[in-house]
Amino acid sequence: MNADEIRAHIADLIKQKGKNLRSLSLAVGKNEAYLHQFIHKGSPVRLPEEDRRKLADLLDVEEQELTDIRLPNVLPSYTKHAKTALLEMWSVDTACSTVGFFSMPSADFSNITSTTPNDVKMISVKGDSMSPTLQDGDYVFADISQKDFSTDGLYLIQSADRLTVKRLQQINTSDLWIISDNTHYKSISSPRKDLTIVGKIILILKAEKIG
């Protein structure tokens, strides 16, 4: 593929992955119009190496897919060529809406999970329904590759246009308890088929203000 075909290919990849040009531009450390100008106006003609590698991580593809220049010894996994893992931060107020990004060392990320950064989202908890396990302002990491109930635990679920963290517990083969750890809130039961699980919580970051 030539440079023009590569740009079209990248546009297709972004669409396939359910991403958008604005959030990806910000994720690679550029202004929000950066990738729009690259894809639709050919500026720059080719992505600089650092931007290309970051975009490959975000799209979870081989770096070679993003350039018409043959790259020597292209490494297939982000953990082998990236020093940091870049995670999308989602808002609970608008389901699956990116509001920012969180960067952490790849070595630390790989100690948490074997999934890719694209499948882990960071969410700030709102409210006290999961207290004392989670407090208002705490952060959770959700693995969105786990969209089915597997074992009792904390899950990110969708209700209307909002996201919320709840404890799910199996009642029988077809029903689940949706539990708020705060005893002032009632637990409810739900048919598993009616519950929209967005991901499973794999890490909690406590936000405690000091001083």
Backbone as JSON Lines, residues from 0, in Angstrom:
{"i":0,"aa":"M","n":[0.84,-1.2,0.0],"ca":[0.0,0.0,0.0],"c":[0.87,1.25,0.0]}
{"i":1,"aa":"N","n":[0.41,2.27,-0.72],"ca":[1.12,3.54,-0.7],"c":[0.61,4.41,0.46]}
{"i":2,"aa":"A","n":[1.13,5.61,0.57],"ca":[0.79,6.47,1.71],"c":[-0.7,6.81,1.74]}
{"i":3,"aa":"D","n":[-1.3,7.06,0.57],"ca":[-2.74,7.37,0.53],"c":[-3.56,6.18,0.98]}
{"i":4,"aa":"E","n":[-3.17,4.99,0.53],"ca":[-3.91,3.78,0.91],"c":[-3.76,3.49,2.4]}
{"i":5,"aa":"I","n":[-2.59,3.8,2.95],"ca":[-2.37,3.61,4.39],"c":[-3.31,4.51,5.19]}
{"i":6,"aa":"R","n":[-3.47,5.74,4.77],"ca":[-4.37,6.65,5.48],"c":[-5.81,6.13,5.45]}
{"i":7,"aa":"A","n":[-6.22,5.61,4.29],"ca":[-7.57,5.05,4.18],"c":[-7.71,3.81,5.06]}
{"i":8,"aa":"H","n":[-6.65,3.02,5.1],"ca":[-6.65,1.82,5.94],"c":[-6.76,2.18,7.42]}
{"i":9,"aa":"I","n":[-6.04,3.21,7.83],"ca":[-6.1,3.65,9.24],"c":[-7.5,4.15,9.57]}
{"i":10,"aa":"A","n":[-8.11,4.87,8.65],"ca":[-9.48,5.35,8.87],"c":[-10.44,4.17,9.05]}
{"i":11,"aa":"D","n":[-10.26,3.12,8.26],"ca":[-11.09,1.92,8.38],"c":[-10.85,1.22,9.73]}
{"i":12,"aa":"L","n":[-9.58,1.15,10.15],"ca":[-9.26,0.52,11.42],"c":[-9.92,1.25,12.59]}
{"i":13,"aa":"I","n":[-9.86,2.58,12.55],"ca":[-10.45,3.39,13.61],"c":[-11.95,3.14,13.69]}
{"i":14,"aa":"K","n":[-12.6,3.03,12.53],"ca":[-14.04,2.77,12.5],"c":[-14.33,1.38,13.04]}
{"i":15,"aa":"Q","n":[-13.55,0.39,12.62],"ca":[-13.75,-1.0,13.04],"c":[-13.58,-1.16,14.55]}
{"i":16,"aa":"K","n":[-12.64,-0.41,15.11],"ca":[-12.35,-0.52,16.54],"c":[-13.3,0.32,17.4]}
{"i":17,"aa":"G","n":[-14.21,1.05,16.76],"ca":[-15.16,1.87,17.5],"c":[-14.52,3.08,18.15]}
{"i":18,"aa":"K","n":[-13.42,3.57,17.57],"ca":[-12.72,4.74,18.12],"c":[-13.13,5.99,17.35]}
{"i":19,"aa":"N","n":[-12.62,7.12,17.79],"ca":[-12.87,8.35,17.03],"c":[-11.58,9.15,16.93]}
{"i":20,"aa":"L","n":[-11.52,9.98,15.89],"ca":[-10.29,10.72,15.58],"c":[-9.89,11.66,16.7]}
{"i":21,"aa":"R","n":[-10.85,12.31,17.32],"ca":[-10.54,13.29,18.36],"c":[-9.85,12.65,19.56]}
{"i":22,"aa":"S","n":[-10.46,11.58,20.1],"ca":[-9.89,10.96,21.3],"c":[-8.55,10.32,21.02]}
{"i":23,"aa":"L","n":[-8.39,9.73,19.84],"ca":[-7.12,9.12,19.49],"c":[-6.03,10.18,19.31]}
{"i":24,"aa":"S","n":[-6.39,11.31,18.73],"ca":[-5.43,12.41,18.57],"c":[-4.9,12.86,19.92]}
{"i":25,"aa":"L","n":[-5.82,13.03,20.87],"ca":[-5.42,13.43,22.22],"c":[-4.59,12.35,22.89]}
{"i":26,"aa":"A","n":[-4.91,11.09,22.61],"ca":[-4.2,9.98,23.23],"c":[-2.75,9.88,22.78]}
{"i":27,"aa":"V","n":[-2.47,10.28,21.56],"ca":[-1.09,10.25,21.09],"c":[-0.34,11.54,21.44]}
{"i":28,"aa":"G","n":[-1.03,12.43,22.17],"ca":[-0.37,13.64,22.65],"c":[-0.42,14.81,21.71]}
{"i":29,"aa":"K","n":[-1.39,14.81,20.79],"ca":[-1.51,15.89,19.82],"c":[-2.82,16.65,20.04]}
{"i":30,"aa":"N","n":[-3.04,17.7,19.22],"ca":[-4.3,18.41,19.33],"c":[-5.42,17.56,18.71]}
{"i":31,"aa":"E","n":[-6.66,17.91,19.03],"ca":[-7.79,17.05,18.68],"c":[-8.01,16.91,17.16]}
{"i":32,"aa":"A","n":[-7.44,17.78,16.36],"ca":[-7.64,17.71,14.91],"c":[-6.49,16.98,14.19]}
{"i":33,"aa":"Y","n":[-5.53,16.5,14.95],"ca":[-4.3,15.95,14.37],"c":[-4.57,14.81,13.38]}
{"i":34,"aa":"L","n":[-5.31,13.79,13.81],"ca":[-5.54,12.64,12.93],"c":[-6.52,12.96,11.81]}
{"i":35,"aa":"H","n":[-7.44,13.9,12.04],"ca":[-8.34,14.32,10.97],"c":[-7.54,14.96,9.83]}
{"i":36,"aa":"Q","n":[-6.6,15.8,10.19],"ca":[-5.75,16.44,9.17],"c":[-4.87,15.42,8.47]}
{"i":37,"aa":"F","n":[-4.39,14.44,9.23],"ca":[-3.53,13.4,8.64],"c":[-4.32,12.56,7.63]}
{"i":38,"aa":"I","n":[-5.5,12.11,8.01],"ca":[-6.27,11.2,7.16],"c":[-6.92,11.93,5.99]}
{"i":39,"aa":"H","n":[-7.49,13.1,6.25],"ca":[-8.29,13.76,5.21],"c":[-7.51,14.81,4.41]}
{"i":40,"aa":"K","n":[-6.39,15.29,4.96],"ca":[-5.64,16.32,4.25],"c":[-4.21,15.9,3.94]}
{"i":41,"aa":"G","n":[-3.82,14.71,4.43],"ca":[-2.48,14.21,4.13],"c":[-1.38,14.99,4.81]}
{"i":42,"aa":"S","n":[-1.67,15.57,5.96],"ca":[-0.67,16.33,6.71],"c":[-0.62,15.82,8.15]}
{"i":43,"aa":"P","n":[0.51,15.18,8.53],"ca":[1.7,14.91,7.73],"c":[1.45,13.77,6.73]}
{"i":44,"aa":"V","n":[2.34,13.62,5.79],"ca":[2.2,12.55,4.79],"c":[2.25,11.19,5.46]}
{"i":45,"aa":"R","n":[3.18,11.04,6.41],"ca":[3.31,9.81,7.19],"c":[3.38,10.17,8.67]}
{"i":46,"aa":"L","n":[2.85,9.31,9.5],"ca":[2.92,9.55,10.94],"c":[4.36,9.42,11.42]}
{"i":47,"aa":"P","n":[4.83,10.34,12.26],"ca":[6.15,10.17,12.87],"c":[6.19,8.88,13.68]}
{"i":48,"aa":"E","n":[7.38,8.34,13.85],"ca":[7.54,7.04,14.49],"c":[6.86,6.95,15.85]}
{"i":49,"aa":"E","n":[7.05,7.94,16.71],"ca":[6.48,7.89,18.05],"c":[4.95,7.89,18.01]}
{"i":50,"aa":"D","n":[4.37,8.73,17.15],"ca":[2.92,8.79,17.02],"c":[2.38,7.48,16.46]}
{"i":51,"aa":"R","n":[3.1,6.92,15.49],"ca":[2.68,5.65,14.87],"c":[2.64,4.52,15.89]}
{"i":52,"aa":"R","n":[3.65,4.48,16.76],"ca":[3.7,3.41,17.76],"c":[2.58,3.55,18.78]}
{"i":53,"aa":"K","n":[2.32,4.78,19.19],"ca":[1.23,5.0,20.15],"c":[-0.11,4.61,19.53]}
{"i":54,"aa":"L","n":[-0.32,4.99,18.27],"ca":[-1.58,4.67,17.6],"c":[-1.73,3.16,17.42]}
{"i":55,"aa":"A","n":[-0.64,2.48,17.12],"ca":[-0.68,1.02,16.98],"c":[-1.11,0.38,18.3]}
{"i":56,"aa":"D","n":[-0.6,0.89,19.42],"ca":[-1.0,0.39,20.74],"c":[-2.49,0.6,20.97]}
{"i":57,"aa":"L","n":[-2.96,1.8,20.65],"ca":[-4.36,2.15,20.89],"c":[-5.32,1.34,20.02]}
{"i":58,"aa":"L","n":[-4.89,1.01,18.81],"ca":[-5.72,0.23,17.9],"c":[-5.47,-1.27,18.01]}
{"i":59,"aa":"D","n":[-4.46,-1.64,18.81],"ca":[-4.11,-3.04,19.03],"c":[-3.81,-3.75,17.7]}
{"i":60,"aa":"V","n":[-2.93,-3.12,16.9],"ca":[-2.53,-3.7,15.62],"c":[-1.01,-3.64,15.5]}
{"i":61,"aa":"E","n":[-0.49,-4.36,14.54],"ca":[0.93,-4.3,14.24],"c":[1.28,-2.89,13.73]}
{"i":62,"aa":"E","n":[2.4,-2.39,14.16],"ca":[2.83,-1.06,13.73],"c":[2.98,-1.0,12.21]}
{"i":63,"aa":"Q","n":[3.37,-2.12,11.61],"ca":[3.58,-2.16,10.16],"c":[2.3,-1.81,9.39]}
{"i":64,"aa":"E","n":[1.13,-2.07,9.99],"ca":[-0.14,-1.76,9.32],"c":[-0.35,-0.27,9.12]}
{"i":65,"aa":"L","n":[0.42,0.54,9.84],"ca":[0.18,1.98,9.83],"c":[1.18,2.76,9.0]}
{"i":66,"aa":"T","n":[1.98,2.06,8.21],"ca":[2.95,2.75,7.37],"c":[3.23,1.95,6.11]}
{"i":67,"aa":"D","n":[3.57,2.68,5.04],"ca":[3.96,2.03,3.79],"c":[5.45,1.75,3.75]}
{"i":68,"aa":"I","n":[6.17,2.21,4.76],"ca":[7.61,1.95,4.85],"c":[7.84,0.63,5.57]}
{"i":69,"aa":"R","n":[8.66,-0.23,4.99],"ca":[8.92,-1.52,5.62],"c":[9.73,-1.32,6.9]}
{"i":70,"aa":"L","n":[9.18,-1.78,8.01],"ca":[9.85,-1.62,9.29],"c":[10.65,-2.88,9.63]}
{"i":71,"aa":"P","n":[11.88,-2.72,10.08],"ca":[12.68,-3.89,10.44],"c":[12.3,-4.41,11.82]}
{"i":72,"aa":"N","n":[12.18,-5.73,11.95],"ca":[11.97,-6.37,13.24],"c":[10.83,-5.76,14.03]}
{"i":73,"aa":"V","n":[9.67,-5.66,13.38],"ca":[8.5,-5.1,14.06],"c":[8.06,-6.06,15.15]}
{"i":74,"aa":"L","n":[7.89,-5.55,16.34],"ca":[7.5,-6.38,17.47],"c":[5.98,-6.4,17.57]}
{"i":75,"aa":"P","n":[5.37,-7.57,17.78],"ca":[3.92,-7.71,17.7],"c":[3.14,-7.19,18.89]}
{"i":76,"aa":"S","n":[3.75,-7.06,20.04],"ca":[2.99,-6.73,21.24],"c":[3.44,-5.41,21.83]}
{"i":77,"aa":"Y","n":[2.47,-4.66,22.38],"ca":[2.79,-3.36,22.96],"c":[3.81,-3.49,24.08]}
{"i":78,"aa":"T","n":[3.79,-4.61,24.81],"ca":[4.67,-4.76,25.95],"c":[6.14,-4.86,25.54]}
{"i":79,"aa":"K","n":[6.38,-5.14,24.27],"ca":[7.74,-5.32,23.8],"c":[8.35,-4.06,23.23]}
{"i":80,"aa":"H","n":[7.51,-3.07,22.93],"ca":[8.1,-1.86,22.35],"c":[7.63,-0.58,23.03]}
{"i":81,"aa":"A","n":[6.66,-0.69,23.91],"ca":[6.16,0.53,24.56],"c":[6.56,0.54,26.03]}
{"i":82,"aa":"K","n":[7.01,1.69,26.49],"ca":[7.38,1.83,27.89],"c":[6.17,2.09,28.76]}
{"i":83,"aa":"T","n":[5.1,2.58,28.14],"ca":[3.91,2.91,28.92],"c":[2.67,2.29,28.3]}
{"i":84,"aa":"A","n":[1.68,2.03,29.14],"ca":[0.36,1.59,28.7],"c":[-0.59,2.77,28.86]}
{"i":85,"aa":"L","n":[-1.34,3.07,27.82],"ca":[-2.24,4.21,27.82],"c":[-3.68,3.7,27.92]}
{"i":86,"aa":"L","n":[-4.37,4.06,28.98],"ca":[-5.73,3.57,29.21],"c":[-6.73,4.7,29.05]}
{"i":87,"aa":"E","n":[-7.84,4.4,28.4],"ca":[-8.93,5.37,28.29],"c":[-9.63,5.51,29.63]}
{"i":88,"aa":"M","n":[-9.99,6.73,29.97],"ca":[-10.8,7.0,31.16],"c":[-12.23,7.29,30.71]}
{"i":89,"aa":"W","n":[-13.17,6.55,31.29],"ca":[-14.57,6.7,30.92],"c":[-15.35,7.46,31.98]}
{"i":90,"aa":"S","n":[-16.38,8.15,31.56],"ca":[-17.3,8.82,32.47],"c":[-18.46,7.89,32.8]}
{"i":91,"aa":"V","n":[-18.89,7.87,34.05],"ca":[-20.03,7.05,34.43],"c":[-21.34,7.71,33.98]}
{"i":92,"aa":"D","n":[-21.29,9.0,33.7],"ca":[-22.5,9.74,33.36],"c":[-22.97,9.5,31.93]}
{"i":93,"aa":"T","n":[-22.02,9.17,31.07],"ca":[-22.36,8.87,29.67],"c":[-21.69,7.56,29.31]}
{"i":94,"aa":"A","n":[-22.48,6.55,29.05],"ca":[-21.95,5.21,28.86],"c":[-20.85,5.16,27.81]}
{"i":95,"aa":"C","n":[-19.7,4.62,28.2],"ca":[-18.57,4.37,27.31],"c":[-18.07,5.65,26.63]}
{"i":96,"aa":"S","n":[-18.11,6.75,27.35],"ca":[-17.65,8.03,26.81],"c":[-16.25,8.34,27.34]}
{"i":97,"aa":"T","n":[-15.3,8.56,26.44],"ca":[-13.92,8.85,26.84],"c":[-13.78,10.29,27.29]}
{"i":98,"aa":"V","n":[-13.24,10.48,28.49],"ca":[-13.06,11.83,29.03],"c":[-11.59,12.16,29.27]}
{"i":99,"aa":"G","n":[-10.71,11.2,29.07],"ca":[-9.29,11.43,29.3],"c":[-8.5,10.14,29.17]}
{"i":100,"aa":"F","n":[-7.25,10.2,29.58],"ca":[-6.37,9.05,29.45],"c":[-5.46,8.95,30.67]}
{"i":101,"aa":"F","n":[-5.11,7.72,31.01],"ca":[-4.25,7.45,32.15],"c":[-3.06,6.63,31.66]}
{"i":102,"aa":"S","n":[-1.86,7.09,31.98],"ca":[-0.65,6.41,31.53],"c":[0.04,5.76,32.71]}
{"i":103,"aa":"M","n":[0.51,4.53,32.5],"ca":[1.25,3.83,33.54],"c":[2.33,2.97,32.9]}
{"i":104,"aa":"P","n":[3.39,2.64,33.63],"ca":[4.44,1.81,33.05],"c":[3.9,0.47,32.57]}
{"i":105,"aa":"S","n":[4.33,0.03,31.41],"ca":[3.86,-1.23,30.86],"c":[4.16,-2.41,31.78]}
{"i":106,"aa":"A","n":[5.3,-2.35,32.48],"ca":[5.65,-3.44,33.4],"c":[4.63,-3.55,34.52]}
{"i":107,"aa":"D","n":[4.18,-2.39,35.03],"ca":[3.17,-2.41,36.09],"c":[1.83,-2.91,35.55]}
{"i":108,"aa":"F","n":[1.49,-2.48,34.35],"ca":[0.23,-2.91,33.75],"c":[0.2,-4.42,33.54]}
{"i":109,"aa":"S","n":[1.31,-4.98,33.06],"ca":[1.35,-6.42,32.8],"c":[1.3,-7.23,34.09]}
{"i":110,"aa":"N","n":[1.62,-6.61,35.23],"ca":[1.49,-7.3,36.51],"c":[0.04,-7.35,36.98]}
{"i":111,"aa":"I","n":[-0.8,-6.48,36.4],"ca":[-2.21,-6.43,36.77],"c":[-3.03,-7.42,35.94]}
{"i":112,"aa":"T","n":[-2.74,-7.44,34.63],"ca":[-3.55,-8.25,33.73],"c":[-2.76,-8.63,32.49]}
{"i":113,"aa":"S","n":[-3.2,-9.69,31.84],"ca":[-2.55,-10.12,30.6],"c":[-3.28,-9.6,29.38]}
{"i":114,"aa":"T","n":[-4.41,-8.92,29.59],"ca":[-5.14,-8.36,28.46],"c":[-4.44,-7.1,27.95]}
{"i":115,"aa":"T","n":[-4.91,-6.54,26.85],"ca":[-4.27,-5.37,26.27],"c":[-4.84,-4.09,26.87]}
{"i":116,"aa":"P","n":[-4.1,-2.98,26.81],"ca":[-4.62,-1.71,27.34],"c":[-5.93,-1.27,26.69]}
{"i":117,"aa":"N","n":[-6.15,-1.67,25.43],"ca":[-7.4,-1.3,24.76],"c":[-8.62,-1.88,25.46]}
{"i":118,"aa":"D","n":[-8.43,-2.99,26.17],"ca":[-9.55,-3.66,26.82],"c":[-9.7,-3.31,28.29]}
{"i":119,"aa":"V","n":[-8.91,-2.35,28.76],"ca":[-9.01,-1.93,30.16],"c":[-9.35,-0.45,30.21]}
{"i":120,"aa":"K","n":[-10.43,-0.13,30.89],"ca":[-10.89,1.26,31.01],"c":[-10.85,1.67,32.48]}
{"i":121,"aa":"M","n":[-10.54,2.94,32.7],"ca":[-10.46,3.49,34.05],"c":[-11.68,4.38,34.3]}
{"i":122,"aa":"I","n":[-12.34,4.15,35.42],"ca":[-13.58,4.86,35.73],"c":[-13.51,5.43,37.13]}
{"i":123,"aa":"S","n":[-13.95,6.66,37.31],"ca":[-14.04,7.28,38.63],"c":[-15.41,6.96,39.23]}
{"i":124,"aa":"V","n":[-15.39,6.46,40.45],"ca":[-16.63,6.07,41.13],"c":[-17.37,7.3,41.63]}
{"i":125,"aa":"K","n":[-18.69,7.29,41.49],"ca":[-19.52,8.37,42.02],"c":[-20.52,7.82,43.01]}
{"i":126,"aa":"G","n":[-20.72,8.53,44.11],"ca":[-21.72,8.11,45.08],"c":[-21.18,7.16,46.13]}
{"i":127,"aa":"D","n":[-22.06,6.75,47.05],"ca":[-21.64,5.93,48.18],"c":[-22.3,4.55,48.2]}
{"i":128,"aa":"S","n":[-22.91,4.14,47.09],"ca":[-23.67,2.88,47.1],"c":[-22.77,1.65,47.3]}
{"i":129,"aa":"M","n":[-21.48,1.78,46.99],"ca":[-20.57,0.64,47.14],"c":[-19.65,0.8,48.34]}
{"i":130,"aa":"S","n":[-19.95,1.77,49.22],"ca":[-19.17,1.97,50.44],"c":[-19.42,0.79,51.39]}
{"i":131,"aa":"P","n":[-18.41,0.28,52.09],"ca":[-17.05,0.83,52.25],"c":[-16.04,0.32,51.22]}
{"i":132,"aa":"T","n":[-16.47,-0.6,50.34],"ca":[-15.53,-1.14,49.36],"c":[-15.0,-0.05,48.45]}
{"i":133,"aa":"L","n":[-15.91,0.79,47.96],"ca":[-15.55,1.9,47.08],"c":[-16.15,3.18,47.63]}
{"i":134,"aa":"Q","n":[-15.34,4.22,47.64],"ca":[-15.8,5.53,48.09],"c":[-15.92,6.46,46.89]}
{"i":135,"aa":"D","n":[-16.71,7.5,47.05],"ca":[-16.84,8.51,46.01],"c":[-15.46,9.07,45.65]}
{"i":136,"aa":"G","n":[-15.1,9.0,44.36],"ca":[-13.8,9.51,43.92],"c":[-12.75,8.44,43.73]}
{"i":137,"aa":"D","n":[-13.01,7.22,44.22],"ca":[-12.08,6.12,43.96],"c":[-12.09,5.79,42.47]}
{"i":138,"aa":"Y","n":[-11.06,5.09,42.03],"ca":[-10.97,4.68,40.63],"c":[-10.98,3.16,40.53]}
{"i":139,"aa":"V","n":[-11.57,2.65,39.46],"ca":[-11.55,1.22,39.18],"c":[-11.05,1.0,37.76]}
{"i":140,"aa":"F","n":[-10.4,-0.14,37.56],"ca":[-10.01,-0.57,36.22],"c":[-10.97,-1.7,35.83]}
{"i":141,"aa":"A","n":[-11.62,-1.54,34.68],"ca":[-12.57,-2.55,34.2],"c":[-12.03,-3.22,32.94]}
{"i":142,"aa":"D","n":[-12.02,-4.54,32.94],"ca":[-11.62,-5.32,31.77],"c":[-12.86,-5.54,30.91]}
{"i":143,"aa":"I","n":[-12.98,-4.8,29.81],"ca":[-14.2,-4.86,29.01],"c":[-14.21,-6.06,28.05]}
{"i":144,"aa":"S","n":[-13.18,-6.88,28.09],"ca":[-13.22,-8.13,27.32],"c":[-14.05,-9.18,28.06]}
{"i":145,"aa":"Q","n":[-14.33,-8.91,29.34],"ca":[-15.14,-9.82,30.16],"c":[-16.56,-9.27,30.28]}
{"i":146,"aa":"K","n":[-17.36,-9.54,29.26],"ca":[-18.71,-8.98,29.2],"c":[-19.77,-9.97,29.69]}
{"i":147,"aa":"D","n":[-19.37,-11.14,30.12],"ca":[-20.29,-12.13,30.64],"c":[-19.98,-12.39,32.1]}
{"i":148,"aa":"F","n":[-21.01,-12.72,32.86],"ca":[-20.81,-13.07,34.26],"c":[-20.04,-14.38,34.33]}
{"i":149,"aa":"S","n":[-18.96,-14.4,35.11],"ca":[-18.15,-15.61,35.25],"c":[-18.15,-16.1,36.69]}
{"i":150,"aa":"T","n":[-17.78,-15.21,37.61],"ca":[-17.76,-15.54,39.03],"c":[-18.3,-14.34,39.82]}
{"i":151,"aa":"D","n":[-18.7,-14.59,41.05],"ca":[-19.14,-13.48,41.91],"c":[-18.03,-12.45,42.0]}
{"i":152,"aa":"G","n":[-18.4,-11.17,41.97],"ca":[-17.38,-10.13,42.06],"c":[-17.93,-8.78,41.64]}
{"i":153,"aa":"L","n":[-17.03,-7.82,41.49],"ca":[-17.42,-6.47,41.09],"c":[-17.43,-6.36,39.56]}
{"i":154,"aa":"Y","n":[-18.48,-5.75,39.05],"ca":[-18.63,-5.6,37.61],"c":[-19.05,-4.17,37.28]}
{"i":155,"aa":"L","n":[-18.71,-3.76,36.06],"ca":[-19.19,-2.49,35.51],"c":[-20.41,-2.82,34.68]}
{"i":156,"aa":"I","n":[-21.56,-2.25,35.05],"ca":[-22.78,-2.54,34.33],"c":[-23.39,-1.25,33.79]}
{"i":157,"aa":"Q","n":[-24.21,-1.41,32.76],"ca":[-24.85,-0.26,32.13],"c":[-26.32,-0.23,32.49]}
{"i":158,"aa":"S","n":[-26.77,0.93,32.92],"ca":[-28.18,1.14,33.24],"c":[-28.61,2.42,32.53]}
{"i":159,"aa":"A","n":[-29.52,2.27,31.57],"ca":[-29.91,3.39,30.71],"c":[-28.64,3.93,30.04]}
{"i":160,"aa":"D","n":[-28.33,5.22,30.23],"ca":[-27.16,5.81,29.59],"c":[-26.01,5.99,30.57]}
{"i":161,"aa":"R","n":[-26.08,5.33,31.73],"ca":[-25.06,5.49,32.76],"c":[-24.33,4.19,33.02]}
{"i":162,"aa":"L","n":[-23.15,4.32,33.6],"ca":[-22.38,3.17,34.04],"c":[-22.34,3.16,35.56]}
{"i":163,"aa":"T","n":[-22.31,1.99,36.14],"ca":[-22.22,1.89,37.59],"c":[-21.46,0.61,37.96]}
{"i":164,"aa":"V","n":[-20.81,0.65,39.11],"ca":[-20.1,-0.53,39.62],"c":[-20.97,-1.19,40.67]}
{"i":165,"aa":"K","n":[-21.23,-2.48,40.5],"ca":[-22.02,-3.24,41.46],"c":[-21.39,-4.62,41.67]}
{"i":166,"aa":"R","n":[-21.74,-5.2,42.79],"ca":[-21.32,-6.58,43.05],"c":[-22.39,-7.52,42.5]}
{"i":167,"aa":"L","n":[-21.97,-8.45,41.66],"ca":[-22.9,-9.42,41.11],"c":[-22.67,-10.77,41.77]}
{"i":168,"aa":"Q","n":[-23.78,-11.42,42.1],"ca":[-23.71,-12.72,42.78],"c":[-24.74,-13.63,42.14]}
{"i":169,"aa":"Q","n":[-24.34,-14.85,41.89],"ca":[-25.23,-15.79,41.22],"c":[-26.32,-16.3,42.17]}
{"i":170,"aa":"I","n":[-27.58,-16.29,41.7],"ca":[-28.7,-16.87,42.44],"c":[-28.95,-18.29,41.95]}
{"i":171,"aa":"N","n":[-29.07,-18.41,40.64],"ca":[-29.24,-19.7,39.98],"c":[-28.68,-19.56,38.57]}
{"i":172,"aa":"T","n":[-28.97,-20.49,37.71],"ca":[-28.37,-20.47,36.37],"c":[-28.86,-19.31,35.51]}
{"i":173,"aa":"S","n":[-29.99,-18.71,35.88],"ca":[-30.55,-17.66,35.03],"c":[-30.67,-16.3,35.7]}
{"i":174,"aa":"D","n":[-30.42,-16.21,37.01],"ca":[-30.64,-14.95,37.71],"c":[-29.42,-14.56,38.55]}
{"i":175,"aa":"L","n":[-29.27,-13.23,38.72],"ca":[-28.16,-12.68,39.49],"c":[-28.68,-11.67,40.51]}
{"i":176,"aa":"W","n":[-27.96,-11.58,41.64],"ca":[-28.17,-10.49,42.57],"c":[-27.32,-9.3,42.14]}
{"i":177,"aa":"I","n":[-27.91,-8.12,42.13],"ca":[-27.16,-6.88,41.93],"c":[-27.06,-6.24,43.31]}
{"i":178,"aa":"I","n":[-25.84,-6.22,43.84],"ca":[-25.66,-5.86,45.25],"c":[-24.9,-4.55,45.39]}
{"i":179,"aa":"S","n":[-25.44,-3.67,46.24],"ca":[-24.71,-2.49,46.69],"c":[-24.11,-2.82,48.04]}
{"i":180,"aa":"D","n":[-22.8,-2.66,48.2],"ca":[-22.15,-3.01,49.46],"c":[-22.62,-2.15,50.62]}
{"i":181,"aa":"N","n":[-23.09,-0.95,50.33],"ca":[-23.66,-0.08,51.35],"c":[-25.03,-0.64,51.74]}
{"i":182,"aa":"T","n":[-25.19,-1.03,53.01],"ca":[-26.41,-1.68,53.45],"c":[-27.63,-0.76,53.44]}
{"i":183,"aa":"H","n":[-27.43,0.53,53.22],"ca":[-28.56,1.45,53.12],"c":[-29.26,1.33,51.76]}
{"i":184,"aa":"Y","n":[-28.63,0.61,50.83],"ca":[-29.22,0.41,49.51],"c":[-29.68,-1.05,49.39]}
{"i":185,"aa":"K","n":[-30.83,-1.25,48.8],"ca":[-31.36,-2.6,48.65],"c":[-30.72,-3.32,47.47]}
{"i":186,"aa":"S","n":[-30.46,-4.6,47.66],"ca":[-30.02,-5.44,46.55],"c":[-31.24,-5.86,45.74]}
{"i":187,"aa":"I","n":[-31.05,-6.05,44.46],"ca":[-32.16,-6.47,43.6],"c":[-31.72,-7.66,42.77]}
{"i":188,"aa":"S","n":[-32.68,-8.43,42.33],"ca":[-32.38,-9.57,41.47],"c":[-32.7,-9.2,40.02]}
{"i":189,"aa":"S","n":[-32.01,-9.85,39.12],"ca":[-32.23,-9.57,37.69],"c":[-31.94,-10.83,36.88]}
{"i":190,"aa":"P","n":[-32.76,-11.1,35.88],"ca":[-32.4,-12.17,34.94],"c":[-31.07,-11.84,34.27]}
{"i":191,"aa":"R","n":[-30.21,-12.8,34.18],"ca":[-28.89,-12.56,33.6],"c":[-29.01,-11.98,32.2]}
{"i":192,"aa":"K","n":[-29.99,-12.45,31.44],"ca":[-30.14,-12.01,30.04],"c":[-30.53,-10.53,29.92]}
{"i":193,"aa":"D","n":[-31.07,-9.97,31.0],"ca":[-31.49,-8.57,30.95],"c":[-30.42,-7.6,31.45]}
{"i":194,"aa":"L","n":[-29.29,-8.14,31.88],"ca":[-28.25,-7.31,32.48],"c":[-27.15,-7.02,31.46]}
{"i":195,"aa":"T","n":[-26.84,-5.76,31.29],"ca":[-25.77,-5.37,30.35],"c":[-24.47,-5.21,31.13]}
{"i":196,"aa":"I","n":[-23.62,-6.22,31.03],"ca":[-22.31,-6.18,31.68],"c":[-21.31,-5.57,30.71]}
{"i":197,"aa":"V","n":[-20.68,-4.49,31.14],"ca":[-19.7,-3.8,30.29],"c":[-18.31,-4.37,30.5]}
{"i":198,"aa":"G","n":[-18.01,-4.8,31.73],"ca":[-16.69,-5.36,32.03],"c":[-16.61,-5.81,33.47]}
{"i":199,"aa":"K","n":[-15.52,-6.47,33.8],"ca":[-15.29,-6.92,35.18],"c":[-14.2,-6.07,35.81]}
{"i":200,"aa":"I","n":[-14.4,-5.69,37.07],"ca":[-13.43,-4.85,37.77],"c":[-12.23,-5.71,38.17]}
{"i":201,"aa":"I","n":[-11.03,-5.25,37.78],"ca":[-9.82,-6.02,38.07],"c":[-8.87,-5.29,39.01]}
{"i":202,"aa":"L","n":[-9.14,-4.0,39.26],"ca":[-8.25,-3.24,40.14],"c":[-9.01,-2.04,40.72]}
{"i":203,"aa":"I","n":[-8.73,-1.75,41.99],"ca":[-9.29,-0.58,42.65],"c":[-8.15,0.34,43.06]}
{"i":204,"aa":"L","n":[-8.27,1.62,42.77],"ca":[-7.32,2.63,43.22],"c":[-8.04,3.55,44.21]}
{"i":205,"aa":"K","n":[-7.61,3.53,45.44],"ca":[-8.24,4.36,46.47],"c":[-7.76,5.8,46.35]}
{"i":206,"aa":"A","n":[-8.7,6.73,46.36],"ca":[-8.37,8.15,46.25],"c":[-8.53,8.78,47.63]}
{"i":207,"aa":"E","n":[-7.44,8.87,48.35],"ca":[-7.47,9.45,49.69],"c":[-6.68,10.76,49.72]}
{"i":208,"aa":"K","n":[-7.38,11.82,50.05],"ca":[-6.74,13.13,50.09],"c":[-5.9,13.25,51.36]}
{"i":209,"aa":"I","n":[-4.69,13.7,51.19],"ca":[-3.76,13.85,52.33],"c":[-3.47,15.33,52.53]}
{"i":210,"aa":"G","n":[-3.6,15.79,53.77],"ca":[-3.29,17.18,54.07],"c":[-4.46,18.1,53.85]}
